Amino acid sequence: MRNDSIERSVNDSVLTIADSILQMIDQSKQKSLKKTSLKNQEKKSLKQNSTSWSTKEKTEVEYELYYAMMKDHHPQLFEIKGEIIEKFTFNKEKSVFFILKDKDAYFGVYKQESKEAHIVTPGFPTKEDLLQKTLGTSQFEKFRMHSFFLMGDGKAFSLHDNKQLRLNLAKSYTTLKTYENIEQARSSVVKEELKNDPKLRKQSLRRALEEHFIPSDLLGKTVTIQNISMDGQGTRLSLVENQKERDVWLPDIAEKWMEKVRDSTGMKVLFDEVIIDSRSIAEGFLAFYSMEIKKESQAKQHEFEVISNQDGSYIGKLSGNGIVKKVSPYFSEKEAEKQLGNLNAHIHIERQKEIQEKELETDTIQRN
């Protein structure tokens, strides 16, 4: 279903046409903002107008152009037929890449928010072949609405950069968001979720710091890092806060901070960001977060959850370091969700029984 003519036409003309569109849009924006500067805007060159836009904005215009060309010249790419075999969500669920089976062929289909789905790969004999040829691997994991793909060296990546898929130009897929392993990828999802819950985040950080005897009075404060060094106590962080010099010892620290400080002595950062990148602290941080979520909202069910990969879907239990313990056999995704619902219902009933038994014991003691 892939069409070489549209690919060639886009490759040959997309930059020139996109730059022209960018110039017109840029001029239009400037007119509405400041009509008196119209003359100056008209004198600007095409290059000046286009370079004033970010890479993200140019990519969006590029996609709009390509999408319009496909709709006009290749409507067959929008004729989606067959059964959805696999579905991968990314970009905060605004984008979906799914695998479709039509007769004996498998196709990759892309769906952008507010746009119609369109075919973005040729046909392949198997799902595994499609993923391998398009993304470089057929191994994947779907965790809390995020899609991760596993490479042979143990590293993982997400469909964070979807430009190649959107433009139907993917030859060898490259990505911007990579992880050292799948455990790190899972932990990153949980950390991201924490950003939306400041109260829990602070409680979790404070508890993790207390476990390692690290002062918690710096939480939420911006500090200036003067030096990072290794010694017998761990990693010594020399910093300045409110014009006061002090040393803090961490169990370990991310290599990126070592490199940043070496390159830029006297770097201002939020203390929270540095300590979360300490692996030992992060484990306690995530473990406490998971425990608190269970206490405060059973509906979220962060203790057990459905995780999917190339072999199927199963119920797993996440630990603080991102490792998942598999507690069920493989099911279809729909059946796994059903089994999780049954498990949660059973847990709820057992907890209610425990509460009633404790209340009964309390009443008995008070009577006596």
Disulfide bonds with the S-S distance in Angstrom:
none
